[in-house]
Amino acid sequence: MLGSRGQTSARGGIRIGALATREQVAHRALLYAASFCGACTVLIDGVPATACLMLAVEVDGRRITTIRGLECADAHLHPLQRAFLEEPAFQCGSCSSGMVLLAFALLAKTLIQMRRPAAPG
């Protein structure tokens, strides 16, 4: 059994250096997992970004849209938000806001490209 600091085993108290304390594991998980879940996704000037890795000074004066910013003026959900609710495919749902914002940005980019006149061939 591990000791309180995660450094011994049940077999004669052999020291196991590879084990880490709970705090060390949590710290490593935060460092490696930052930006992978998508829960903090925002649109900065229409471009998806992970807010957990940005400083406020980096976005000063820029347009920031959160998942709540997609709502219509009458406080109803955006059609894309409604579509995600009507066709659930979520597990825990923590990354759902990021998926909605990424889909919104992708659709917006696609519409802009579709509206451009075709290049002369």
Number of C-alpha atoms within 10 A of each C-alpha: 10 13 11 9 11 16 17 17 13 10 8 7 12 10 14 12 9 7 14 14 13 12 10 11 12 11 12 13 11 11 10 9 10 16 16 11 14 21 18 19 26 23 21 16 13 18 18 21 20 18 19 13 9 10 9 8 7 8 13 9 9 10 11 16 17 17 19 12 15 18 15 11 9 6 10 11 17 16 12 16 21 12 12 15 13 9 8 10 10 11 8 7 12 13 16 22 20 23 19 19 26 20 15 20 16 15 13 14 13 11 11 10 11 10 8 8 7 8 5 4 3
